[in-house]
Amino acid sequence: MPSQVVNVQVTASIPIACDFWSEDDGWKGLCKSPSVTVRGSSFEDAKKNMAAELQTHIEGILREHPKKMRGELPKRCSQHFRDFSSTTRPT
């Protein structure tokens, strides 16, 4: 039976170290790489804002380099899929 490819979007969460500190008017957050700075009324608000800004920043990088993202990475993913499929198929 031939295998079928299923194409779906997957959102990957990656940990990125950031620093947060309180100031007189709320909280501030800084991520050094990529360089992102945010403010929030509370720690949770600043953390939420940082997650949103990092998401926007990473999506921008992916849009700037569409050939690399559409060419090289999918080829690697399909090779991993083929390798995985060949090792997990029932005999």
Number of C-alpha atoms within 10 A of each C-alpha: 3 4 6 6 8 5 6 6 5 6 6 6 8 6 7 11 10 16 11 17 13 15 12 5 10 14 19 22 20 19 16 12 9 13 10 14 18 19 22 19 13 16 17 11 16 23 21 14 18 23 16 12 15 17 12 12 15 12 11 11 11 14 12 11 10 10 11 12 14 11 10 10 12 12 12 11 11 12 12 12 13 12 11 11 12 10 10 9 7 6 4
